[in-house]
Amino acid sequence: MNLAKVGFDPTLKNLLMLTFFATVGINASYKLLLNEGLLIIAFWGICSFVILVQNFVGISVAKFFGMNSLWG
């Protein structure tokens, strides 16, 4: 039963995403960065490691199944 068809217009998507993520950093300050610097560096390091592992696993699985490694 189709009562309504919902669609989204992506015209403003990029602008709104950019605005949202730019405003996330407004609360950041140099004093906060100095106080929480080690935690931020640790978080950055963990995220970087997880990204590398994710890429390695994706490429390995793609090669295992005989696909182009760019699909991984």
C-alpha positions as CSV (number, residue, x, y, z in Angstrom):
1,M,0.0,0.0,0.0
2,N,1.7,3.2,-1.2
3,L,0.3,6.2,0.7
4,A,3.2,8.6,0.0
5,K,6.4,8.7,-1.8
6,V,9.2,10.5,0.2
7,G,12.2,11.9,-1.6
8,F,15.1,14.1,-0.5
9,D,16.6,16.9,-2.6
10,P,20.4,16.8,-2.1
11,T,20.9,20.4,-3.3
12,L,21.9,21.8,0.1
13,K,23.5,18.6,1.4
14,N,27.1,19.6,1.0
15,L,26.6,23.1,2.4
16,L,24.7,21.9,5.4
17,M,27.2,19.1,6.2
18,L,30.1,21.6,5.9
19,T,28.3,24.0,8.2
20,F,27.5,21.3,10.8
21,F,31.1,20.0,11.0
22,A,32.5,23.5,11.0
23,T,30.4,24.4,14.0
24,V,31.6,21.3,15.9
25,G,35.0,23.0,16.3
26,I,33.7,26.3,17.5
27,N,33.8,25.1,21.2
28,A,37.4,24.1,20.8
29,S,40.0,26.5,22.4
30,Y,43.8,26.5,22.8
31,K,43.4,26.2,26.6
32,L,41.2,23.1,26.1
33,L,43.7,21.7,23.7
34,L,46.5,22.1,26.2
35,N,44.5,20.5,29.0
36,E,43.3,17.5,27.0
37,G,46.2,17.3,24.5
38,L,47.4,13.9,25.4
39,L,43.9,12.4,25.2
40,I,43.4,14.1,21.8
41,I,46.7,12.7,20.5
42,A,45.9,9.2,21.9
43,F,42.4,9.4,20.2
44,W,44.0,10.5,16.9
45,G,46.5,7.6,17.1
46,I,43.9,5.0,17.8
47,C,41.7,6.3,15.0
48,S,44.6,6.3,12.6
49,F,45.5,2.7,13.6
50,V,41.9,1.5,13.1
51,I,41.8,3.2,9.7
52,L,44.9,1.4,8.6
53,V,43.7,-1.9,9.8
54,Q,40.3,-1.4,8.1
55,N,42.1,-0.6,4.8
56,F,44.4,-3.6,5.2
57,V,41.5,-6.0,5.9
58,G,39.4,-4.6,3.0
59,I,42.2,-5.0,0.5
60,S,43.1,-8.5,1.8
61,V,39.5,-9.7,1.5
62,A,39.2,-8.2,-2.0
63,K,42.3,-10.0,-3.1
64,F,41.2,-13.2,-1.5
65,F,38.0,-13.2,-3.5
66,G,40.0,-12.4,-6.7
67,M,38.7,-8.8,-7.0
68,N,40.6,-5.7,-7.7
69,S,42.2,-4.4,-4.5
70,L,40.7,-1.0,-5.1
71,W,37.3,-2.5,-4.2
72,G,38.7,-3.3,-0.8
